């Protein structure tokens, strides 16, 4: 199961419903990628499994501000 380490995004579970109203299980996984992110305050790289939406936010506001917003300590990663 794919899970974003920063945002906690998980897979969604639902049903495919046919025209005859037959229902079968369907799973939608988030787009999670393995990414090395540089933390300039600590002078090191951190490898994370993060969603592409989180990657875009990190590019926009930075890893330190994003982790602070989510209440995550980067030293534990």
N, C-alpha and C positions, 0 to 999 in steps of 0.2 A: 504494500500500500504506500502510495506516495504522499508525503506530507511536507509542507514548507516549514523550515526550522524557525523562521522569523514570524510569519503571520499565522501559522497553524492551520493553513488551508488543507482540507482533506477531500477525499472523493465524495461525490454525490451519488446516491442510490435512488433509482426510480423505476418506472415501468415503461416498456414499449407497449403501446396499445394499438392493435391492428384494427382494420376496418370491421372485423367480426367481433371486436371487443375482447380478443384474447390478450392476456397480459403476460409478458415475460420480463424478467429482471434486467435492468440496464445500469451500467456503472459509468460515471464520467469522472476521470482523473484530472486533477489540476496539472497545468503545465509547469512541472518542477524540473529544474536544471541544476547540475553541480557547477558551482562558480567559486573561483578564488577572488576574494574581495580584499583590497588593501586598506588597512586601518592606519592612517597617517599618525594619529596620536600615539599609538603603540609601536609604530615602525615595523609592522609585521603583516603577513597575509593570513586570512582566515578562510578556510574552505567551508562553504555552506551549500546545503540543498535548499534553494529558494525558488519561489514562483517567478515567472517572468514579470508579473505586475510588481513584485517586490524589487526586482532588478531595476525597473524603470524609476521607481521611487528613490532607490539608492542613488541612481545617476542624477536625479533632480535635487535632492536635499542632503545627500551624504549618508554614509553608514552610521556615523556616530549619532546624528540627529534622529535618524529613523529608529535605531535601537532604543534611544532614550524615549521616543514617542511611544514605543511598544512596551517599555518597561523591562528591557532585556539588558543584562550585563554582558558586554563583549568579552570580558576577561574569562568568563566561564566557557566560552566557545572555543 
